[in-house]
Amino acid sequence: ISDDIVAKKVEEQILDKYGNIPKPILGLINVARLKAKCQKIGIDRISVTKNKTNIYVNSSNANLVDLINKNIGDWTEYKKDSWVIISQNGQNRQIKDIWDNVFAFLDSLIVKSS
């Protein structure tokens, strides 16, 4: 899955062929979307759990670090070793809301980096 359009087509094909999409399959589609977005803007690593989201950027990627700092919003930044880590607490939120928030943040970075 290379972008949201392809992801939507995959979801539609699964719906047409099998009916309702199970949550684990939706999770796999979201992971593929996430990977494509991260590769597009140069994010090295990301972890998304029910309680916390961490986005890892190598501190040598000055342009991306600067872009993130300008658009950080309610995310928190800290540094560890050679990483700049952008973090957001997800406690008391539904996993769908967490995914939506991560995608919105990444999409805003993609638009502003173009």
C-alpha positions in Angstrom: 0.0 0.0 0.0 1.7 3.2 -1.2 -0.9 5.8 -0.2 -4.4 6.4 1.2 -6.0 6.0 -2.3 -4.5 2.5 -2.7 -5.5 1.7 0.9 -9.1 2.7 0.2 -9.2 0.5 -2.9 -7.9 -2.5 -0.9 -10.6 -1.9 1.7 -13.3 -1.7 -1.0 -12.0 -4.9 -2.6 -12.1 -6.8 0.7 -15.6 -5.5 1.5 -16.9 -6.5 -2.0 -15.4 -10.0 -1.7 -15.7 -10.9 1.9 -18.0 -8.4 3.6 -17.1 -6.6 6.9 -13.4 -6.2 7.4 -12.1 -7.7 10.6 -10.3 -5.3 13.0 -6.9 -7.1 12.6 -7.1 -6.6 8.8 -7.9 -2.9 9.2 -4.9 -2.8 11.6 -2.6 -4.3 8.9 -3.9 -1.8 6.4 -3.3 1.1 8.8 0.3 -0.2 9.5 0.9 -0.2 5.7 -0.5 3.4 5.4 1.7 4.5 8.3 4.8 2.9 6.8 4.2 4.7 3.4 3.7 8.1 5.1 6.8 7.7 7.3 8.9 6.7 4.3 7.6 9.7 2.3 8.8 12.3 4.8 11.8 10.6 6.3 10.6 9.4 9.7 12.9 6.6 10.8 10.7 4.8 13.3 7.3 5.1 14.9 5.5 3.2 17.7 1.7 3.5 18.2 0.1 1.9 21.3 -3.1 2.5 23.1 -1.2 4.6 25.7 1.4 6.5 23.7 2.6 7.4 20.2 6.3 8.0 19.6 7.8 9.3 16.3 11.6 8.9 16.0 13.6 11.1 13.7 17.3 11.0 13.4 18.6 14.4 14.7 20.8 14.7 11.7 17.7 15.2 9.5 17.6 18.9 10.3 14.9 19.8 7.8 12.4 17.3 9.2 13.2 18.2 12.8 12.6 21.9 12.0 9.3 21.1 10.2 8.1 19.1 13.1 9.1 21.8 15.6 7.0 24.3 13.6 4.0 22.0 13.6 4.3 20.2 16.9 0.9 21.2 18.3 0.0 19.1 21.3 2.9 16.7 20.8 5.9 16.7 23.1 9.5 16.6 21.9 12.5 15.2 23.7 15.9 14.1 22.6 17.6 10.7 23.4 21.0 9.8 21.9 20.9 10.6 18.2 17.0 10.7 18.1 14.5 13.5 18.3 11.4 11.8 19.6 8.0 13.4 19.2 5.5 11.9 21.7 1.8 12.1 22.4 -0.1 10.5 25.3 -3.0 8.4 24.1 -4.5 7.4 27.5 -8.3 7.2 27.6 -8.6 7.3 23.8 -10.0 4.8 21.4 -7.4 3.3 19.1 -9.2 4.6 16.0 -8.9 8.1 17.4 -5.2 7.6 18.0 -4.6 6.3 14.5 -6.6 9.3 13.1 -4.6 11.7 15.1 -1.3 10.2 13.9 -2.4 10.2 10.3 -3.5 13.8 10.6 -0.2 14.9 12.0 1.8 13.0 9.3 -0.4 14.3 6.6 0.2 17.9 7.7 3.9 17.3 7.6 3.7 15.8 4.1 1.7 18.8 2.8 4.1 21.3 4.4 7.2 19.4 3.2 6.0 19.4 -0.4 
